[in-house]
Amino acid sequence: MGHREPDVVDRGRFDTVVTPWERAEWRDAALAWAEQGLAARGLRVTGPRRVRLRPWSVLVRLSVEGGGGVWFKAAPPAGAFEAGLAAALARWVPEQVLAPLAVDAGRGWSLLPDGGALFRDVLDRGPADARAWEEPLRRYAEMQRTLVPYAARIEALGVPGARTEGLPEIFDRLVAENAALDAAEKERLRASRPRLVDWCAELADIGVPDSLDHSDLHEGQFFAPGPGRFTFFDWGDALVGPPFCSLLVPARAARKRYGSDVLPRLRDAYLEPWTDAARHTPADLRRAANLACRLGAIGRACSWGRLFPGASDDVGAVAAGTTESAYWLRELFAEPPLRP
């Protein structure tokens, strides 16, 4: 493969988790595919590899001749749609997403360029000003609205559907299957189900169409390569459903950094591209955002089941996934970050 220096491997807190990287045949095939993709673009790999292994992804940074690097990403079977979705988004909304250099949609493999500075790094370097969140939220909302007509095609790529009318049934399955919840807690959650049904009915009545929901849009999930420019990536937790569910994670991130007072302003910045006086009043949109910000917890609970088959045999990885999923199921009925 042309590499002689040892890999730098980061396993985080999952020291014993098994991913496909542990299998030499898989590893050789993945790296050969990545190098072929680079060669097709006149690039050659040089230097050591930096490998990040998690129960839900294999991520390898490959240094390329002349400086810089590219990233190989492998998703688990339940998230294998990410490669095909990334390629499709690069066709549909090319100015707003990180376009892959190559994808193997069948195997869930992507080869990705370096996207520049993460938004998190930009925030850390700059003054503490919550207004920095406003423009990326507007841009993200514009992208979601553009993608509304593509919702069925996105689902056809394998992206899970979590449409408004189906959320109560998804909730039922998540509660029933979660081993981190004891019988008493499951009963308490089921007793709250009528509230969930009412929220879904109210959101459906407002009539904001379903679209792509990133479901994990925190400060490390998009790049800010220049003033007013934002590039969204990492679609492994994505769903098709109420688009405003996407507000849950950035609202929590902004609240942690700046406090709760900034949230109404950020919500309204996100809602600007959705404003259409002929269909929805600002009050309707705010109510829909507040409801969806609660319901986004279901998507977060779903995402923790997307693990590699080998990782599913690791007690620590499975426990982490079921614990995180249980946390989000509880958050569904907790005080939401956005309130009327």
Buried (B, 14 or more C-beta within 10 A) or exposed (E): EEBEEEEEEEBEEBEEBBBBBEEEEBBEBBBEBBBEBBEEEEBEBBBBBBBBBBBBBBBBBBBBEEEEBBBBBBBBEBBBBBBBBBBBBBEBBEEBBBBBBBBBBEBBBBBBBBBBEBBBBBBEEEEEEBEBBBBBBBBBBBBBBBBEEBBEEBBEBBBBBBBBEEBBEBBBEBBEEBEBBEEEBBEBBEEEBEEBEEBBEEBBEBEBEBBBBBBBBBBBBBBBBEEEBBBBBBBBBBBBBBBBBBBBBBBBBBBEBBEEEBBBBBBBBBBBBBEEEEEBEEEBBBBBBBBBBBBBBBBBBBBBBBBBEBBBEBEBBBEBBBBBBBBBBBBBBEEBBBEE
